[in-house]
Amino acid sequence: MAATKNSAFALPPGGTGDVTNRMRWKQTKGLPYVASAIVVGGQVLMVKEGGILTAYDAQSGDQIFQKRGVASGNYYASPVAAGGNIYFFTLADGVSTVLKAGAKSPEVVAQNPPLGERTSATPAIADNEIYVRTAGHLYAFANQ
C-alpha cells in the first residue's frame, strides 16, 4: 500500500489479467478522499475536501475544469444525479449544492441551507424524491 498512488482511470469493458496496459486514461489530481466520483453528462465529476470540484471528460480524461469554493466544505457522501442536476451534501452540516450536469464550468442551480447535522451517507433517489440521512434524521425532499 505504501507504494500505491491514488488515481482515477478508465478501462474498456471486458478483458482479464493485468489491465494496466489497457487504460484509456488516468488522472491523479483533484481526487476525493472519501466521496466517489460520478459520471454524468459525459463527465467524471468529483468533489474533494475543501469543496474543490474537478471534472474530466469521460472519454478522453482531459480536465474540463477544476474550481474551488463552488461547493465549500468537506464531503464523505458521494454526489448523486437526477433531473439534469448533480447534488452534493457537506459532511459537517448537510449544506446541499445543486449543479447543472454536463456544464463546461460549474453552474450552481441552488444552494440550500444546512440540515444542521453531520451528513456522511450518500443520498438515494427514488420516485422523484431525494432521501438524505443525517446523523439523527432521514429527510425526503420532492417537488410539490
C-alpha positions, 0 to 999 in steps of 0.5 A, spaced: 500 500 500 505 504 501 507 504 494 500 505 491 498 512 488 491 514 488 488 515 481 482 515 477 482 511 470 478 508 465 478 501 462 474 498 456 469 493 458 471 486 458 478 483 458 482 479 464 489 479 467 493 485 468 489 491 465 494 496 466 496 496 459 489 497 457 487 504 460 484 509 456 486 514 461 488 516 468 488 522 472 491 523 479 489 530 481 483 533 484 481 526 487 476 525 493 478 522 499 472 519 501 466 521 496 466 517 489 466 520 483 460 520 478 459 520 471 454 524 468 453 528 462 459 525 459 463 527 465 467 524 471 465 529 476 468 529 483 468 533 489 474 533 494 475 536 501 475 543 501 469 543 496 474 543 490 470 540 484 474 537 478 471 534 472 474 530 466 471 528 460 469 521 460 472 519 454 478 522 453 480 524 461 482 531 459 480 536 465 474 540 463 475 544 469 477 544 476 474 550 481 474 551 488 469 554 493 463 552 488 461 547 493 465 549 500 466 544 505 468 537 506 464 531 503 464 523 505 457 522 501 458 521 494 454 526 489 448 523 486 444 525 479 437 526 477 433 531 473 439 534 469 442 536 476 448 533 480 447 534 488 452 534 493 451 534 501 457 537 506 459 532 511 459 537 517 452 540 516 448 537 510 449 544 506 446 541 499 449 544 492 445 543 486 449 543 479 447 543 472 450 536 469 454 536 463 456 544 464 463 546 461 464 550 468 460 549 474 453 552 474 450 552 481 442 551 480 441 552 488 444 552 494 440 550 500 441 551 507 444 546 512 440 540 515 444 542 521 447 535 522 453 531 520 451 528 513 456 522 511 451 517 507 450 518 500 443 520 498 438 515 494 433 517 489 427 514 488 420 516 485 422 523 484 424 524 491 431 525 494 432 521 501 438 524 505 440 521 512 443 525 517 446 523 523 439 523 527 434 524 521 432 521 514 429 527 510 425 526 503 425 532 499 420 532 492 417 537 488 410 539 490 
